[in-house]
Amino acid sequence: MSYADEFTIRFAQVVVDFYTNDPSNCRAGIEALDGRQKNTQMDNKENKKTDAPVEGLTVKAAKEKKTPRKPKVEEFMAGWQGIISSSKDPITKIRPMIKTGFDGEINGEVVSQIVSTLLEAQAHVCLAERLALSLAVQERFGKLKPLAQRVLSALRTHFGKAIDYDAQEFVGYRSPKAIGEWVSEHAPKASAADRDAWLRRFVTCLLKDSDAKTVLTGLIAATRNCAPRKGRATNHEAMLVRGLVAALIPPVVGANRLQLMMAGANSLEGQFQEMLSREATLERQIHTKQSSIDDLEDKLTVLEGSLAEAHNDSAQKANKIAELEKSIQDASDRHALLDQHWRGISEQQLAKQSGSFRERVQHELQEALLALDREQPNIEMALQRLRRIREILEK
C-alpha cells in the first residue's frame, strides 16, 4: 500500500474517531501519521546517502524475499477466533488478516462465520463497525481483496437494515438534501454508545457509491447530530487556532496535522466556490427571465389596451343592436296595428259589397219569378232579368 493510500485511510479513521468521541484512537492515529511521515523522510534520506553497491544488494535481497504463505481456511478461522476471544483490542491484528485472506475458496459459509464472530464480539466495543470503516475507506479510495470485499458487503448489508438505510433513496441532484433530512430523522438521540455505533454504521453505508457532495453533506450532518453537546456554545475560531498552533509548536511543523485540518476546509471551499458559480449562473438566468418577463408585461399591457378597446367597441355595438331591435319591435307593432286596421276596413267593405250584391241579385231573381208566375208568363221579361243577374255575377 502506498503512503498516500495509507494516509487517506488513517485520515478518515481519525475523523470518525474524533467525531465519535474516541480521543485515544484519534490521538493514536495522528501520532501514527506523524511517525509514518518522519520514517518516510528518514528512509528517503538514507536511500539518497546509500552508494550503488549497497542499493544493488538491497534490490537483490528484496527479490529474494519470499511472499508469506497464506494459511488454510481452518488455520485462518482458528487464529481468527483466538484473536477475537482475547481481552486485548483485536482490530490491529484482524485488519491485516482480513485483507490478506486465506488459501482456498471464499464461500458464503466462511464469510458468514467471520461476520457472525465480529457481530457477536461483545467484549470489544463496535468491533464489526470499526473494521468495516477501515475497509470502506480502502474500498472507496483504493481496492480490496476478495475476502475483505465479501466481508464488507455482508457487514454493510447488516448495518443498512439495522439503521434503515437504503442507498437508492439518495440518487440524483437532490441526494445531498435528502441525506441531510434522512440523518435528522434517523440519527439516535439516546446514549453516546448508541450514537457511536449508529455513526460508524452510517459512514460505512454512506461511503458505498455515493457522490462526493452526498458524502460530505452526510458526514457533516451525522457528526453534527452525534457529536457530544457541551453546555456552553463552542468557539469554533478558538478550536481552529489551537489546532493550528499545536501543529506549529514542534521543531518540525506537523504537515500531516495541517493536512487533517485543511481537508474539510478544502472540501467546503470547493463546495462554496461551486455554490458561488451556481449563484452567478442563477443570477444570469434570473436576469434573462426578468427581461422575458418585462417583454411579456409590455405585450400584456398592449393586449389589455386592445381588450379594453374591444370591450368599448362591443358595448357600442351592443347598444346599437339594442336600438335596432327596439326599432324593429316598434315597426312590428305598427305593422300589426295597420294590419288590424286594414283588415277591419276590408271586412266592412266586403260586408257592404256582399249585402249590395245579395240585394241586387235577389231583386232581379224576384222580378224574373214574378214575370213567369202568371197566367200568361212574360218570358222575355224573365230572360231580361236573368241576363241582368249574369251581368251582376260577371262584375
C-alpha positions as CSV (number, residue, x, y, z in Angstrom):
1,M,0.0,0.0,0.0
2,S,1.4,3.4,-0.9
3,Y,1.9,6.2,1.6
4,A,-0.9,8.3,0.1
5,D,-3.4,5.4,0.4
6,E,-2.3,4.8,4.0
7,F,-2.6,8.4,4.8
8,T,-6.1,8.6,3.3
9,I,-7.3,5.6,5.3
10,R,-5.8,6.9,8.5
11,F,-7.2,10.3,7.9
12,A,-10.8,9.0,7.5
13,Q,-10.4,6.8,10.6
14,V,-9.1,9.8,12.6
15,V,-12.0,12.0,11.5
16,V,-14.5,9.3,12.5
17,D,-12.8,8.6,15.9
18,F,-12.8,12.4,16.6
19,Y,-16.5,12.8,16.0
20,T,-17.4,9.7,17.9
21,N,-15.8,11.0,21.0
22,D,-12.9,8.5,20.9
23,P,-9.9,10.8,21.7
24,S,-7.4,8.0,22.4
25,N,-7.8,6.4,18.9
26,C,-7.8,9.9,17.4
27,R,-4.5,10.8,19.2
28,A,-3.0,7.5,18.2
29,G,-4.0,8.0,14.6
30,I,-2.4,11.4,14.4
31,E,0.8,10.2,16.1
32,A,0.9,7.3,13.6
33,L,0.6,9.7,10.7
34,D,3.4,11.9,12.1
35,G,5.6,8.8,12.8
36,R,4.9,7.5,9.3
37,Q,5.9,10.7,7.7
38,K,9.1,11.0,9.7
39,N,10.0,7.4,9.0
40,T,9.4,8.1,5.3
41,Q,11.6,11.2,5.3
42,M,14.4,9.3,7.1
43,D,14.1,6.4,4.7
44,N,14.3,8.8,1.8
45,K,17.5,10.5,3.2
46,E,19.1,7.1,3.9
47,N,18.3,5.9,0.4
48,K,20.0,9.1,-1.0
49,K,23.1,8.5,1.0
50,T,23.5,4.8,0.2
51,D,26.0,4.1,-2.6
52,A,25.4,2.0,-5.7
53,P,26.7,-1.4,-4.5
54,V,24.6,-1.3,-1.3
55,E,21.5,-0.3,-3.3
56,G,22.1,-3.3,-5.6
57,L,22.4,-5.6,-2.6
58,T,19.1,-4.2,-1.2
59,V,17.3,-4.8,-4.5
60,K,18.7,-8.3,-4.7
61,A,17.6,-9.0,-1.1
62,A,14.1,-7.7,-1.9
63,K,13.8,-10.0,-4.9
64,E,14.9,-13.0,-2.8
65,K,12.4,-12.2,-0.1
66,K,9.5,-14.6,-0.4
67,T,5.8,-13.8,-0.1
68,P,4.3,-15.0,3.3
69,R,2.3,-18.2,2.9
70,K,-1.4,-17.8,3.2
71,P,-3.0,-20.1,5.9
72,K,-5.6,-22.7,5.1
73,V,-9.2,-22.0,5.9
74,E,-9.1,-24.0,9.1
75,E,-5.9,-22.3,10.3
76,F,-7.3,-18.9,9.4
77,M,-10.6,-19.4,11.3
78,A,-8.7,-20.8,14.4
79,G,-6.4,-17.8,14.5
80,W,-9.4,-15.5,13.9
81,Q,-11.4,-17.0,16.8
82,G,-8.4,-16.9,19.1
83,I,-7.6,-13.2,18.4
84,I,-11.2,-12.1,18.9
85,S,-11.6,-14.1,22.1
86,S,-8.6,-12.4,23.7
87,S,-9.0,-9.5,26.0
88,K,-6.9,-7.1,24.0
89,D,-8.3,-4.9,21.2
90,P,-8.0,-7.2,18.2
91,I,-8.6,-4.6,15.5
92,T,-4.9,-4.2,14.7
93,K,-4.5,-7.9,14.1
94,I,-7.7,-8.8,12.3
95,R,-7.4,-5.9,9.9
96,P,-4.3,-7.4,8.1
97,M,-5.7,-10.9,8.4
98,I,-8.9,-9.9,6.6
99,K,-7.0,-8.0,3.9
100,T,-4.6,-10.9,3.3
101,G,-7.2,-13.7,3.3
102,F,-6.5,-17.4,3.3
103,D,-5.6,-20.1,0.8
104,G,-8.8,-21.7,-0.6
105,E,-12.2,-20.8,-1.9
106,I,-14.1,-18.0,-0.4
107,N,-17.6,-19.3,0.1
108,G,-20.7,-17.8,1.8
109,E,-20.4,-20.1,4.9
110,V,-16.9,-18.8,5.8
111,V,-17.9,-15.2,5.2
112,S,-21.0,-15.8,7.4
113,Q,-18.8,-17.2,10.2
114,I,-16.4,-14.3,10.1
115,V,-19.2,-11.8,10.1
116,S,-21.0,-13.6,13.0
117,T,-17.9,-13.6,15.2
118,L,-17.5,-9.9,14.5
119,L,-21.1,-9.0,15.4
120,E,-21.1,-11.3,18.4
121,A,-17.9,-10.0,19.9
122,Q,-19.5,-8.2,22.9
123,A,-16.2,-7.9,24.8
124,H,-14.9,-5.4,22.2
125,V,-16.8,-2.1,21.5
126,C,-18.1,-1.8,18.0
127,L,-15.5,-4.3,16.6
128,A,-17.5,-5.0,13.4
129,E,-18.2,-1.3,12.8
130,R,-14.6,-0.3,13.3
131,L,-13.3,-3.0,10.9
132,A,-16.0,-2.1,8.4
133,L,-15.0,1.6,8.5
134,S,-11.4,0.9,7.6
135,L,-12.4,-1.5,4.8
136,A,-15.0,1.0,3.5
137,V,-12.4,3.8,3.2
138,Q,-9.9,1.5,1.4
139,E,-12.7,0.3,-0.9
140,R,-13.7,3.9,-1.8
141,F,-10.1,5.2,-2.4
142,G,-8.3,2.0,-3.3
143,K,-9.0,-1.6,-3.8
144,L,-9.9,-4.5,-1.6
145,K,-9.0,-8.2,-1.7
146,P,-11.9,-10.7,-2.4
147,L,-12.3,-11.8,1.2
148,A,-12.3,-8.2,2.6
149,Q,-14.8,-7.2,-0.1
150,R,-17.2,-10.1,0.7
151,V,-17.0,-9.4,4.5
152,L,-17.5,-5.6,4.0
153,S,-20.5,-6.3,1.7
154,A,-22.1,-8.6,4.3
155,L,-21.5,-6.1,7.2
156,R,-22.8,-3.2,5.1
157,T,-26.0,-5.1,4.4
158,H,-26.4,-5.8,8.1
159,F,-25.8,-2.2,9.0
160,G,-28.2,-0.9,6.3
161,K,-31.0,-3.0,7.7
162,A,-30.2,-2.0,11.3
163,I,-30.3,1.7,10.6
164,D,-33.0,1.6,7.9
165,Y,-30.6,2.9,5.2
166,D,-31.4,2.5,1.5
167,A,-28.8,3.9,-0.9
168,Q,-31.4,4.1,-3.7
169,E,-33.1,7.0,-1.9
170,F,-30.0,9.2,-2.3
171,V,-29.5,9.2,-6.1
172,G,-29.7,12.3,-8.3
173,Y,-29.2,16.0,-7.8
174,R,-31.4,16.1,-4.7
175,S,-29.3,13.4,-2.8
176,P,-27.4,15.9,-0.6
177,K,-30.6,17.5,0.6
178,A,-32.2,14.1,1.0
179,I,-29.3,12.7,3.0
180,G,-29.4,15.7,5.4
181,E,-33.1,15.2,6.0
182,W,-32.7,11.5,6.5
183,V,-29.9,12.0,9.1
184,S,-32.0,14.5,11.0
185,E,-34.9,12.0,11.1
186,H,-32.9,8.8,11.9
187,A,-30.0,9.9,14.0
188,P,-30.4,8.5,17.5
189,K,-30.8,10.8,20.5
190,A,-30.0,8.1,23.1
191,S,-26.8,7.2,24.8
192,A,-23.3,8.0,23.4
193,A,-22.6,4.3,22.7
194,D,-25.7,4.1,20.5
195,R,-24.8,7.2,18.7
196,D,-21.2,6.0,18.1
197,A,-22.4,2.6,16.7
198,W,-25.0,4.3,14.5
199,L,-22.5,6.8,13.2
200,R,-20.0,4.1,12.3
201,R,-22.6,2.1,10.5
202,F,-24.0,5.1,8.7
203,V,-20.5,6.1,7.4
204,T,-19.8,2.6,6.3
205,C,-23.0,2.6,4.2
206,L,-22.6,6.2,3.0
207,L,-19.1,5.5,1.5
208,K,-20.5,3.0,-0.9
209,D,-21.1,4.5,-4.4
210,S,-22.3,7.9,-3.0
211,D,-21.1,11.1,-4.8
212,A,-18.8,13.5,-3.1
213,K,-21.5,16.1,-2.3
214,T,-23.7,13.4,-0.7
215,V,-20.8,12.0,1.4
216,L,-19.7,15.4,2.6
217,T,-23.2,16.5,3.5
218,G,-24.0,13.2,5.2
219,L,-20.8,13.2,7.2
220,I,-21.3,16.8,8.4
221,A,-25.0,16.2,9.3
222,A,-24.2,12.9,11.1
223,T,-21.3,14.2,13.1
224,R,-23.3,17.4,14.0
225,N,-26.1,15.2,15.3
226,C,-23.9,12.7,17.1
227,A,-21.1,14.9,18.4
228,P,-21.3,15.5,22.2
229,R,-23.1,18.7,23.0
230,K,-21.5,20.9,25.6
231,G,-23.4,23.2,28.0
232,R,-22.0,26.4,26.6
233,A,-21.5,27.5,23.0
234,T,-18.4,26.2,21.2
235,N,-15.9,28.8,20.0
236,H,-15.0,27.4,16.6
237,E,-12.4,30.1,15.9
238,A,-10.6,29.1,19.1
239,M,-10.7,25.4,18.2
240,L,-9.2,26.2,14.8
241,V,-6.5,28.5,16.1
242,R,-5.5,26.0,18.9
243,G,-5.2,23.1,16.4
244,L,-3.1,25.3,14.1
245,V,-0.8,26.4,16.9
246,A,-0.4,22.8,18.1
247,A,0.8,21.9,14.6
248,L,3.3,24.8,14.5
249,I,4.8,24.5,18.1
250,P,7.1,21.4,17.4
251,P,10.5,22.0,15.9
252,V,9.3,20.5,12.6
253,V,5.9,21.7,11.5
254,G,3.4,18.9,11.6
255,A,2.4,18.9,8.0
256,N,0.1,15.9,8.4
257,R,-1.8,17.8,11.1
258,L,-2.2,20.8,8.9
259,Q,-3.5,18.5,6.1
260,L,-6.0,17.0,8.5
261,M,-7.3,20.4,9.5
262,M,-7.4,21.6,5.9
263,A,-9.0,18.5,4.4
264,G,-12.5,19.5,5.5
265,A,-11.9,23.2,4.7
266,N,-10.8,22.3,1.2
267,S,-13.9,20.3,0.6
268,L,-16.1,23.1,1.9
269,E,-14.2,25.6,-0.1
270,G,-14.8,23.6,-3.2
271,Q,-18.5,23.4,-2.5
272,F,-18.5,27.1,-1.7
273,Q,-16.9,28.0,-5.0
274,E,-19.4,25.8,-6.8
275,M,-22.2,27.5,-4.9
276,L,-20.9,30.9,-6.0
277,S,-20.7,29.7,-9.6
278,R,-24.2,28.3,-9.3
279,E,-25.3,31.6,-7.8
280,A,-23.8,33.6,-10.7
281,T,-25.5,31.2,-13.2
282,L,-28.8,31.6,-11.4
283,E,-28.4,35.4,-11.4
284,R,-27.8,35.4,-15.2
285,Q,-30.8,33.1,-15.6
286,I,-32.9,35.4,-13.4
287,H,-31.8,38.4,-15.4
288,T,-32.7,36.7,-18.7
289,K,-36.0,35.6,-17.2
290,Q,-36.7,39.1,-15.9
291,S,-36.1,40.5,-19.4
292,S,-38.5,38.0,-20.8
293,I,-41.0,38.9,-18.0
294,D,-40.6,42.6,-18.9
295,D,-41.3,41.9,-22.6
296,L,-44.3,39.8,-21.7
297,E,-45.6,42.5,-19.3
298,D,-45.3,45.0,-22.2
299,K,-47.2,42.7,-24.5
300,L,-49.7,42.1,-21.8
301,T,-50.2,45.9,-21.4
302,V,-50.8,46.2,-25.2
303,L,-53.2,43.3,-25.1
304,E,-55.0,44.7,-22.2
305,G,-55.4,48.1,-24.1
306,S,-56.7,46.2,-27.1
307,L,-59.0,44.3,-24.9
308,A,-60.4,47.5,-23.4
309,E,-60.9,49.0,-26.8
310,A,-62.6,45.8,-27.9
311,H,-64.9,45.9,-24.8
312,N,-65.8,49.5,-25.6
313,D,-66.5,48.7,-29.3
314,S,-68.5,45.7,-28.2
315,A,-70.5,47.8,-25.8
316,Q,-71.2,50.4,-28.5
317,K,-72.3,47.7,-30.9
318,A,-74.4,46.1,-28.2
319,N,-76.2,49.5,-27.7
320,K,-76.7,49.9,-31.4
321,I,-78.1,46.4,-31.7
322,A,-80.4,47.1,-28.8
323,E,-81.6,50.3,-30.6
324,L,-82.2,48.4,-33.8
325,E,-84.1,45.7,-32.0
326,K,-86.3,48.3,-30.4
327,S,-86.9,49.9,-33.8
328,I,-87.7,46.6,-35.3
329,Q,-90.1,45.9,-32.4
330,D,-91.8,49.3,-32.9
331,A,-92.1,48.7,-36.6
332,S,-93.6,45.3,-35.9
333,D,-96.1,46.8,-33.5
334,R,-97.1,49.5,-36.1
335,H,-97.4,46.9,-38.8
336,A,-99.6,44.8,-36.5
337,L,-101.9,47.8,-35.9
338,L,-102.0,48.7,-39.6
339,D,-102.8,45.1,-40.5
340,Q,-105.6,45.1,-37.9
341,H,-106.9,48.4,-39.2
342,W,-107.0,47.5,-42.8
343,R,-108.4,44.1,-42.1
344,G,-111.3,45.8,-40.3
345,I,-111.8,48.1,-43.2
346,S,-111.6,45.3,-45.7
347,E,-114.1,43.3,-43.8
348,Q,-116.5,46.2,-43.6
349,Q,-116.2,46.9,-47.3
350,L,-116.6,43.2,-48.1
351,A,-119.7,43.1,-45.9
352,K,-121.2,46.1,-47.7
353,Q,-120.4,44.7,-51.1
354,S,-121.8,41.3,-50.2
355,G,-125.1,42.9,-48.9
356,S,-125.4,45.0,-52.1
357,F,-124.7,42.0,-54.3
358,R,-127.3,39.9,-52.5
359,E,-129.9,42.6,-52.7
360,R,-129.4,43.2,-56.4
361,V,-129.4,39.5,-57.3
362,Q,-132.4,38.9,-55.1
363,H,-134.3,41.8,-56.7
364,E,-133.6,40.6,-60.2
365,L,-134.4,37.0,-59.3
366,Q,-137.7,38.0,-57.7
367,E,-138.7,40.1,-60.8
368,A,-137.9,37.1,-63.0
369,L,-140.1,34.8,-60.9
370,L,-142.9,37.3,-61.0
371,A,-142.7,37.5,-64.8
372,L,-143.0,33.8,-65.1
373,D,-145.6,33.2,-62.3
374,R,-148.8,34.4,-64.1
375,E,-151.4,33.1,-66.4
376,Q,-149.5,34.4,-69.4
377,P,-145.8,34.3,-68.4
378,N,-143.7,37.1,-69.7
379,I,-140.7,35.0,-70.9
380,E,-138.9,38.0,-72.4
381,M,-139.1,39.9,-69.2
382,A,-137.8,36.8,-67.3
383,L,-134.9,36.4,-69.7
384,Q,-134.0,40.0,-69.4
385,R,-133.9,39.7,-65.6
386,L,-131.7,36.6,-65.9
387,R,-129.3,38.5,-68.1
388,R,-129.1,41.2,-65.6
389,I,-128.2,38.6,-62.9
390,R,-125.5,37.2,-65.2
391,E,-124.0,40.7,-65.7
392,I,-124.0,41.3,-61.9
393,L,-122.2,38.0,-61.4
394,E,-119.6,38.8,-64.1
395,K,-118.8,42.0,-62.3
